[in-house]
């Protein structure tokens, strides 16, 4: 585990496929990971709103996003960093 990193190092680790967290989060089991951009096939989708976005295409380009595993053991898609997160130097690379 690498410790005491800044936000830039955490972002680079996410892009390398690693899980990251803030030191203050670690006891709660929280972490972030990157869901990379991909092409989603229509046949995989059950969400009606997402199906609308396909139009007449068979695949839909989906942008990457940062996901969080929360303290309540749920997945949050589209995590956003606060200014405190961006300026912190207590980021950890978990794997």
C-alpha positions as CSV (number, residue, x, y, z in Angstrom):
1,X,0.0,0.0,0.0
2,X,1.4,3.4,-1.0
3,X,0.6,6.2,1.4
4,X,0.6,10.0,1.8
5,X,0.0,10.7,-1.9
6,X,-1.5,13.8,-3.5
7,X,-4.7,13.9,-5.6
8,X,-2.7,13.7,-8.9
9,X,-1.0,10.5,-7.8
10,X,-4.4,9.1,-6.8
11,X,-5.8,10.0,-10.3
12,X,-2.8,8.3,-12.0
13,X,-3.4,5.2,-9.9
14,X,-7.1,5.1,-10.9
15,X,-6.0,5.3,-14.5
16,X,-3.7,2.4,-13.9
17,X,-6.6,0.3,-12.6
18,X,-5.9,0.7,-8.9
19,X,-8.3,1.3,-6.0
20,X,-7.6,4.5,-4.0
21,X,-9.0,6.1,-0.8
22,X,-8.3,8.8,1.7
23,X,-6.6,7.8,4.9
24,X,-9.6,9.0,6.9
25,X,-11.9,6.8,4.8
26,X,-9.9,3.6,5.2
27,X,-11.5,2.4,8.5
28,X,-14.9,2.6,6.8
29,X,-14.0,0.3,3.9
30,X,-14.6,3.1,1.4
31,X,-12.6,3.4,-1.9
32,X,-12.7,4.7,-5.4
33,X,-12.1,3.0,-8.8
34,X,-12.3,4.0,-12.4
35,X,-15.0,2.6,-14.6
36,X,-13.3,3.1,-18.0
37,X,-15.0,4.3,-21.1
38,X,-16.5,1.6,-23.2
39,X,-19.1,0.7,-25.9
40,X,-22.2,-0.8,-24.4
41,X,-24.3,-3.2,-26.5
42,X,-28.1,-2.6,-26.7
43,X,-28.7,-6.2,-25.7
44,X,-27.0,-5.6,-22.3
45,X,-29.3,-2.7,-21.3
46,X,-32.5,-3.0,-19.2
47,X,-32.8,0.7,-18.3
48,X,-35.4,2.3,-20.5
49,X,-33.9,5.8,-20.3
50,X,-30.5,4.4,-21.4
51,X,-32.2,2.5,-24.3
52,X,-33.7,5.8,-25.5
53,X,-30.1,7.2,-25.8
54,X,-29.2,4.4,-28.3
55,X,-31.5,5.8,-31.0
56,X,-31.1,3.5,-34.0
57,X,-27.6,2.3,-32.9
58,X,-26.6,-1.2,-31.7
59,X,-23.9,0.2,-29.4
60,X,-23.6,3.3,-27.3
61,X,-20.3,5.0,-26.4
62,X,-20.2,5.5,-22.6
63,X,-17.7,7.8,-21.0
64,X,-15.6,6.7,-18.1
65,X,-16.5,7.7,-14.5
66,X,-15.1,7.4,-11.0
67,X,-17.1,5.1,-8.8
68,X,-17.1,4.9,-5.0
69,X,-17.7,1.9,-2.7
70,X,-19.4,3.7,0.2
71,X,-19.4,3.2,4.0
72,X,-22.9,1.8,3.7
73,X,-21.6,-0.9,1.2
74,X,-23.2,0.7,-1.8
75,X,-21.8,1.8,-5.2
76,X,-22.0,5.5,-6.1
77,X,-21.4,6.2,-9.8
78,X,-20.0,9.6,-10.7
79,X,-18.1,10.4,-7.5
80,X,-17.0,14.1,-7.4
81,X,-14.0,15.3,-5.5
82,X,-14.3,18.2,-3.1
83,X,-11.7,20.9,-2.8
84,X,-10.5,19.2,0.4
85,X,-10.1,15.9,-1.5
86,X,-8.2,17.6,-4.3
87,X,-5.8,19.4,-1.9
88,X,-5.3,16.5,0.5
89,X,-2.0,14.6,0.7
90,X,-3.4,11.6,2.6
91,X,-4.4,9.5,-0.5
92,X,-3.6,5.8,-0.4
93,X,-3.3,3.2,-3.2
94,X,-4.9,0.1,-2.0
95,X,-3.9,-2.3,-4.8
